[in-house]
Amino acid sequence: MEEQQNEKMSPKARWIIGGIVTICLAVLIVVAIQLNKKQEPEVATEATQDKKEKTADEQIGSDLEKALSELKKDKSSDDKKTASKDKTTATKSSDPFAYLFNPSKSDDPLTFLSIDPTDLPDVPEPVVSKTEDVAGVQDDKTPNGPVAVLPTDLNQTPLPDVDDPKLSGGSLDLGEDKNDDDTVSSGSPLDGINGDPTTPDDKPTDPDDKPTDPDDKPTDPDDKPTDPDDKPTDPDDKPLENVSIALQEETYDRLISYKEQQQIYNALYYGNKEGLKDQKVVTLLDEMLRNYNNANDTDITARQLIQSLNQSQLNNEQARVYNAQLTKLKEEIEKVTREEYVDVYVIKEGSSKDQLYYAGTFKDLLNGNKDELEKAKNSEMALADQKANEAAENLKNNKLDELQRKANQKALIEAINSYQLIANYSTEADNEAEAKRNEALRILSESVEVSAEPEIENNDTTKVETDDDNKTEPKVDDQKELKKSLDQLMEDGEYIQVLQQASAYVEQYPELEDTIKEASEKLLEQSIKDMKSNNAYKDEDTKKYLSQSYAALTGLSTVPSEISEKAQDEFYGYRLVMQAEKLIDEDPTQAVIFAHEGYKRQETIGAKGVLQKANTALSEKAVGMDPEQAERAYEILTVTAQDVNEDIAQTAVDRKTAYGYAATGKDLHEKGNNQEALVYFSEANRLYPEKDLTSTIMKETAQALLDEVGTEDVTEQIKIYNLLVNVKGLDESIKTQAESRKTVIDILDRVNTLEKQEQNVEERTQQVFYYLDEAVGAAKNSGWSDEEKAKVQQRYDAHISSMLEQAQTWSTGSEEERKNAAVYYKVIAEKGTHVGEETVANAKEALTELGYK
């Protein structure tokens, strides 16, 4: 009878019923997906029963297979469109690694599987006989199989679009067919991570599994309807785990590598920049410095590197050892540099004045150059004699105007300075220059009109003024009364008044000559004592008294000549210091010369104070002087400050030397010797940082080196960059380029070393990433061409690509491998400052998909 009923059914009826069954099965598939995500229940379906138990028409089964085949074709078509769209998106992205990632997925994992129900054919409501069993749809009788409930609205549950789903035991297997030739691996690190990751314990459903109990229902009637926008949750889901990444390589480890490779420059350079607060680094730097114990054998690049090193601020014995060694080495390098400068440039090419200055200032630099220095001495002496004689003759002329007087005083100062340089170089026995200097200084002092000499006050108590004619008349008429009055003044210590009154009566009473002599001697003795007191330069009464004493002793003709001459000599130092005090603001150069000579003659605290003040004033004013005047000022200060202020004296030596270095550097640059020129410019800036002596010419020299460095071999390039990064006072824009280039070169060399290591591959790979990321940033400031920068970027890109490919391989492996993959993704996402935004976003998503944060 069943065969008869089948024969009565028309093909159209079979097609309609087959479509209905197809729709019903699609609904079951959706339900199966939902349940598989939660509890993986087995849903009973007619299509998964054993072939022997099938009662449906063979034709209906054939129609079902055709329908499923059509669904598969639609899915395949959609997949191809999606892949094409993904590829287009990656191609247009600015991120060079965008092609390694899949496009962003929808929030609803089922949305991308849905089909538009409007694309389905119109199916009329089927008319089913209550007495006929059609494809599992039963009448009101007890059902013989699972019942497929048709949705009243096709939009309530989207139909899945799957690739050949296998219905087995009511479960839905969406795993890829390993034998399917259409499956292509793109090498993308995120392939296979579009949904929840598959754990190693998940097993595909066997197609031959037996169906579940027909009474099992796919859903609980009390369950609330599922929001299509809600993602299914897995009861086994765990909170995201944190994953640790390797820290960047410590400075000390990097320095150890440089030490092993004998890259002493890099060990010192990077240790100085980053590690002087690390005890291990300080110890290592101290060890490295021992390679340069002999400063004479150290090349100019290493000298500049050592001069740029800083002292450690650690308060321990090792830091003190390092600091002491660094200080000593810097002093030795400074001495060697100066010695080379004097021997090569000053003695052979410098002026006689400079030759005598350096020979006298640094007596240890003579080094067998006595013949050259003797010639310089004779030449400078002849020139000084000419200036001094002409100036002295001119200053005797009272008809000079102020400008002429100043010009001749300047000539005298130059002569005095030359005599001083010769005297410093000459032996003590050879005092000719010193004698000529003293004479020129006396003439200069006499030519300076600081203030009028005070007049001797009239304190003659032996005479009175009459009211009639304002003339003085003797109070006494006899010698006895005069003698008595003078004795009282002598007893009171009023020696100036004794000299005044005795001188007035000495012609009348010749025997008063003895009184005058005695008073002169006592006045000179008292004056010498007062000049050495602390009040000599501070107390106004004392200064006035000494001034009148000098006037009396040198101005009264009655004073014995030997006493007068001795007074002039004794008062000379004091008078020079007094002149200096009044000239400090007006002419500090003359003030220093006078104060220094006065201090040499007296060596009193007061004279020293005035000399200190004059030295300070000249040192400060010299900063604004033109080069010639400034050099002369520093030559003078080298002598005048050495006994009273070592700091000012050393500053004067440094600044005078800085002028010499700057001039020599300029000459070397003009001759094309740019590297050595930079060294002298650098030393000039180090010795005289307060004055811009070299910026323009130094920038020009450094730029010439940068322009020509590309034509040199790698070794020479590294040498030039090491020189540029360590010289002092270089223009910041050029120094940044040099530092960036050195950084890139050193990083790439370090990367090559790391990549040769066979152990700790994962950590080594992270360290390489950190370095290459830094190299890309440094290259941006290097001033290199776009092509050269691109080479650095390409190496960085290649390393990231390698990391992503490895992470992709690990992401489907064991738990340990998945963790390693997460490490790589995290490093790229969080530590890559030059990684594309899309790459970072996708790496973060991959990290989350692996269950890590």
JOURGI-V470749 format. One record per residue. SS is DSSP state (A for helix, B for strand, O for the rest). NEAR is the number of other C-alpha atoms within 8 Angstrom. Layout:
SS & NEAR
SS & NEAR
This chain:
O & 4
A & 5
A & 6
A & 7
A & 8
A & 8
A & 7
A & 6
O & 8
O & 7
A & 6
A & 6
A & 8
A & 11
A & 10
A & 11
A & 12
A & 11
A & 11
A & 9
A & 10
A & 11
A & 9
A & 11
A & 10
A & 10
A & 11
A & 11
A & 10
A & 12
A & 10
A & 16
A & 10
A & 9
A & 12
A & 11
A & 10
A & 10
O & 6
O & 9
O & 10
O & 11
O & 14
O & 13
O & 13
A & 10
A & 5
A & 12
O & 10
O & 8
A & 5
A & 4
A & 6
O & 8
O & 4
O & 8
O & 7
A & 6
A & 7
A & 12
A & 9
A & 8
A & 10
A & 12
A & 8
A & 8
A & 10
A & 10
A & 9
A & 8
A & 11
A & 12
A & 8
A & 9
A & 12
A & 9
A & 8
A & 8
A & 8
A & 8
A & 8
A & 8
A & 8
A & 8
A & 8
A & 10
A & 9
A & 8
A & 9
A & 11
A & 8
A & 6
O & 8
O & 6
O & 10
O & 8
O & 10
A & 12
A & 10
A & 9
O & 13
O & 9
O & 7
O & 4
O & 6
O & 7
O & 6
O & 10
O & 10
O & 7
A & 7
A & 7
A & 11
B & 10
O & 9
O & 6
A & 9
A & 5
A & 6
O & 6
O & 5
O & 4
O & 7
O & 5
O & 4
O & 6
O & 4
O & 6
O & 7
O & 8
O & 5
O & 8
O & 10
B & 9
O & 8
O & 11
B & 8
O & 13
O & 11
O & 6
O & 5
O & 6
O & 9
O & 6
O & 7
O & 11
O & 8
O & 9
O & 5
O & 7
O & 7
O & 4
O & 5
O & 8
O & 6
O & 6
O & 8
O & 10
O & 11
B & 11
O & 11
O & 10
O & 9
O & 7
O & 8
B & 7
B & 12
B & 14
O & 16
O & 14
B & 14
B & 13
B & 9
O & 7
O & 5
O & 6
O & 5
O & 5
O & 4
O & 7
O & 5
O & 4
O & 7
O & 5
O & 6
O & 5
O & 8
O & 13
O & 13
O & 11
O & 12
O & 6
O & 9
O & 7
O & 7
O & 6
O & 8
O & 5
O & 5
O & 5
O & 4
O & 6
O & 4
O & 6
O & 10
O & 6
O & 9
O & 7
O & 8
O & 8
O & 13
O & 10
O & 6
O & 8
O & 5
O & 8
O & 7
O & 10
O & 7
O & 6
O & 4
O & 4
O & 6
O & 4
O & 4
O & 5
O & 5
O & 6
O & 6
O & 7
O & 8
O & 7
O & 7
O & 7
O & 5
O & 4
O & 6
O & 5
O & 5
O & 8
B & 7
O & 6
O & 10
O & 5
O & 7
O & 7
O & 5
O & 6
O & 7
O & 6
A & 11
A & 10
A & 8
A & 9
A & 13
A & 9
A & 8
A & 12
A & 10
A & 7
O & 6
O & 6
O & 9
A & 9
A & 9
A & 10
A & 14
A & 12
A & 10
A & 11
A & 16
A & 10
A & 7
A & 7
O & 12
O & 14
O & 9
O & 7
A & 10
A & 7
A & 14
A & 16
A & 11
A & 8
A & 12
A & 11
A & 8
A & 10
A & 10
A & 7
A & 6
A & 9
O & 7
O & 6
A & 11
A & 6
A & 6
O & 9
O & 6
A & 8
A & 9
A & 9
A & 11
A & 12
A & 15
A & 10
A & 7
A & 9
O & 9
O & 5
O & 8
O & 11
O & 7
O & 8
O & 6
O & 6
A & 6
A & 9
A & 14
A & 10
A & 9
A & 14
A & 10
A & 8
A & 10
A & 11
A & 8
A & 8
A & 12
A & 10
A & 8
A & 9
A & 11
A & 8
A & 8
A & 10
A & 8
A & 8
A & 9
A & 9
A & 10
A & 12
A & 10
A & 9
A & 11
A & 12
A & 12
A & 7
A & 7
O & 9
O & 8
A & 11
A & 10
A & 9
A & 14
A & 14
A & 11
A & 11
A & 13
A & 12
A & 9
O & 8
A & 9
A & 6
A & 10
O & 9
O & 6
O & 5
O & 8
A & 8
A & 7
A & 8
A & 13
A & 8
A & 8
A & 13
A & 11
A & 8
A & 9
A & 12
A & 12
A & 8
A & 9
A & 13
A & 9
A & 8
A & 12
A & 13
A & 8
A & 8
A & 12
A & 12
A & 8
A & 9
A & 11
O & 6
O & 7
O & 5
O & 4
O & 10
O & 6
A & 6
A & 7
A & 8
A & 10
A & 8
A & 8
A & 12
A & 11
A & 8
A & 11
A & 15
A & 11
A & 10
A & 15
A & 13
A & 11
A & 12
A & 14
A & 11
A & 12
A & 14
A & 13
A & 9
A & 12
O & 9
O & 8
O & 5
O & 4
O & 8
O & 10
A & 7
A & 12
A & 10
A & 8
A & 9
A & 12
A & 8
A & 8
A & 13
A & 12
A & 8
A & 9
A & 11
A & 9
A & 7
A & 8
O & 6
O & 6
O & 7
O & 4
O & 5
O & 6
O & 7
O & 6
O & 7
O & 5
O & 6
O & 6
O & 8
O & 7
O & 10
B & 9
B & 10
B & 8
O & 9
O & 5
O & 5
O & 5
O & 7
O & 8
B & 8
B & 8
B & 8
O & 7
O & 7
O & 6
O & 6
A & 7
A & 6
A & 9
A & 10
A & 8
A & 8
A & 10
A & 11
A & 8
A & 8
A & 12
A & 11
A & 7
O & 6
O & 6
O & 9
A & 12
A & 11
A & 11
A & 14
A & 12
A & 12
A & 12
A & 13
A & 12
A & 7
A & 10
O & 11
O & 7
O & 5
O & 8
O & 8
O & 7
A & 11
A & 10
A & 7
A & 10
A & 14
A & 10
A & 8
A & 13
A & 13
A & 9
A & 9
A & 11
A & 12
A & 8
A & 8
A & 10
A & 10
A & 8
A & 11
A & 10
O & 10
O & 9
O & 8
O & 11
O & 12
O & 10
O & 8
O & 8
A & 7
A & 6
A & 10
A & 12
A & 8
A & 8
A & 11
A & 10
A & 13
A & 12
A & 12
A & 13
A & 12
A & 13
A & 12
A & 7
O & 9
O & 6
O & 7
O & 12
O & 8
A & 6
A & 6
A & 12
A & 11
A & 9
A & 8
A & 12
A & 10
A & 8
A & 9
A & 10
A & 9
A & 14
A & 12
A & 9
A & 13
A & 17
A & 9
A & 12
A & 16
A & 11
A & 10
A & 12
O & 15
O & 7
O & 6
O & 8
A & 13
A & 9
A & 11
A & 15
A & 16
A & 11
A & 14
A & 17
A & 11
A & 11
A & 16
A & 14
A & 8
A & 7
A & 10
O & 9
O & 9
A & 7
A & 13
A & 15
A & 11
A & 8
A & 12
A & 14
A & 11
A & 9
A & 15
A & 14
A & 9
A & 11
A & 12
A & 13
A & 7
A & 8
A & 11
O & 9
O & 6
O & 9
O & 6
A & 7
A & 7
A & 9
A & 12
A & 11
A & 9
A & 12
A & 14
A & 13
A & 10
A & 15
A & 14
A & 8
A & 13
O & 13
O & 12
O & 6
O & 9
O & 9
A & 9
A & 6
A & 14
A & 14
A & 10
A & 8
A & 13
A & 11
A & 10
A & 13
A & 11
A & 10
A & 13
A & 12
A & 8
A & 13
A & 13
A & 8
A & 11
A & 14
A & 10
A & 9
A & 12
A & 11
A & 7
O & 6
O & 6
O & 9
A & 12
A & 9
A & 10
A & 15
A & 13
A & 12
A & 12
A & 14
A & 12
A & 11
A & 17
A & 15
A & 9
A & 10
O & 10
O & 8
O & 5
O & 7
O & 7
O & 8
O & 10
A & 10
A & 6
A & 8
A & 12
A & 11
A & 8
A & 12
A & 13
A & 9
A & 9
A & 11
A & 9
A & 7
A & 8
A & 10
O & 8
O & 5
O & 9
O & 7
A & 6
A & 7
A & 9
A & 11
A & 10
A & 9
A & 11
A & 12
A & 12
A & 12
A & 12
A & 9
A & 9
O & 13
O & 10
O & 8
O & 13
O & 9
A & 6
A & 6
A & 11
A & 11
A & 10
A & 11
A & 13
A & 12
A & 12
A & 12
A & 11
A & 10
A & 12
A & 9
A & 8
A & 11
A & 11
A & 8
A & 8
A & 11
A & 8
A & 8
A & 9
A & 10
O & 6
O & 8
O & 6
O & 5
O & 6
A & 8
A & 7
A & 8
A & 12
A & 10
A & 11
A & 12
A & 11
A & 11
A & 11
A & 11
A & 14
A & 12
A & 8
A & 13
A & 14
A & 9
A & 12
A & 14
A & 8
O & 9
O & 12
O & 7
O & 8
O & 6
A & 6
A & 7
A & 8
A & 12
A & 8
A & 8
A & 12
A & 9
A & 8
A & 9
A & 12
A & 10
A & 8
A & 9
A & 10
A & 9
A & 8
A & 10
A & 12
A & 11
A & 10
A & 15
A & 14
A & 9
A & 12
O & 13
O & 8
O & 9
O & 8
A & 6
A & 7
A & 11
A & 14
A & 11
A & 11
A & 13
A & 15
A & 11
A & 12
A & 14
A & 15
A & 11
A & 12
A & 13
A & 7
A & 8
O & 10
O & 5
O & 7
O & 10
O & 10
A & 7
A & 8
A & 13
A & 12
A & 9
A & 9
A & 12
A & 12
A & 8
A & 12
A & 13
A & 10
A & 11
O & 11
O & 10
B & 11
O & 10
